[in-house]
Amino acid sequence: MAYPAITTEMLQVTQTTDYVLVAAGALVAYDKVLTFSQEFDYMWNRRWTFPTALYLVARYSGDLLVIGTTALNTRINWTYSGYVNMSLAIGWAENIFLLAMQAILVIRVYALFNQSRKVLIFLAISYVLQATASFVIVGLVYNERALHEYYTFVGPAIGRIAQPVLVNPAALPSLITLCRDSTIYSIVFDTILLLFALWAFVIHTLEAKTLDGGWSINVLVRTLIADHLLYFVCNLIWLSLSIAISNAELGGLSVILLNDMTSVFNALVVVFGPRMVVSLRTTENKTRGEGGTLEGEVSTIRFGVREPPTQSESNMEEGGGFRAVVENAQID
């Protein structure tokens, strides 16, 4: 089978792409080094909870996703079988990462709504439906038979352009449609979670205004919302770029450039997602006392019980406004 013609422009774009991929991988590795002490203190060295397990799943599946993507698309001597197997690992790692992060967000939204059973039932049903659809679609796309039908040839292992992955045009439309549908479902559910979180934030803000006469808000609630917004924006851009790539002409330079942008936001999502859990535990620990006086992490916070703060509580809580009462809804 003939190789596609290699132009100077292709080689320049490929080199730029390699730099971007390596930089994205380096960002994730640097964040891992930077936050390892916090991860050890707040995850490995404390009583394990369900959110802790979700954090670890998201953290390490995200690492695998970025490292695998970097390795797959840079100058590594892949055999055909190795290329297919790494594609399988990347596809499943992405799916597991997104589902673990969505589960974390469901728990946080549930806590913000004062452990409302109605909210929990709605979000749980929505999550199960979205997760089921996602697993079915990923199972249809990321299996050896489907990928062997999709990938028809791999050339010499000397770079991504000179090592082309050619595709079977007959398998292309259905595969792209399935991937796009899965991505759209994920975006819709993420948007629902964000709207619920913002709704809870408005409720808390108005109640704080009623109690204090000001617009200050509890520091833990601010942390929950700020981290959620940051993750949502990066995730939305990443998934939207993935959809854009599926709609572009396969093999064009525009796809390569879109892939570069996708790699950057993929790395940001992998960094900011698990950080939400660490950030909340760090913030909670500070509000409980700078010396880390809390024996176990506050994984049992319920927001929703408001009482006018005493003077000492107003001085201790950055947000003032109302107290976060430690109860039974695990969120971090």
Salt bridges, closest charged atoms under 4 A:
ASP18 OD2 - ARG75 NE 3.21
ASP31 OD2 - ARG59 NH1 2.94
ASP31 OD1 - ARG275 NE 2.58
GLU39 OE1 - LYS32 NZ 3.31
GLU39 OE1 - ARG59 NE 3.45
GLU144 OE1 - HIS148 NE2 3.92
GLU149 OE2 - ARG145 NE 3.60
GLU207 OE1 - ARG306 NE 2.63
GLU284 OE2 - ARG288 NE 3.48
GLU307 OE1 - ARG323 NH2 2.22
GLU313 OE2 - ARG323 NH1 2.63
GLU318 OE2 - ARG222 NH2 2.71
GLU327 OE1 - ARG302 NH1 3.39
ASP332 OD2 - ARG281 NE 3.65
